[in-house]
Amino acid sequence: VGLGLQEEIEQSSGDQGLIVPKEFTGLVTFCCTLLVPLFSHGVGGLLFHPESWTFHHPLDGGRSHVTAQATGWSLIGVAGLLHLAFLVFGSGHEHVFLLHSGSVISTIAEVL
């Protein structure tokens, strides 16, 4: 009796208990990675600087601002590619690091 219970526990452990498929989670994180910075950059810039703000302002705002913007948008691109790779290569356990790495990089980029 004890052995049957142990086998059942071993079979039920892992990712079989997820309610939401990993593909859906990957798709949501990919969309958030791309849409959140666009929304916060677009709406936030317009709210804080309504008279002088434009969405496209290359090399405008001083060295630290330009460096932060270039780093942030580059990290968003890398995070988007990692999330896309997770969706393309499969959402198996061996590729879950792509999802987590992209999420961490996206968060760092948003802070910049």
Buried (B, 14 or more C-beta within 10 A) or exposed (E): EEEEEEEEEEEEEEEEEEEEEBEEBBBEBBEBBBEBBEEEBEEEBEEEEEEEBEEEEEEEEEEEEBEBBEEBEEBBBBBBBBBBBBBEEBBEEEBBEBBEBBBEBBEBBBEB
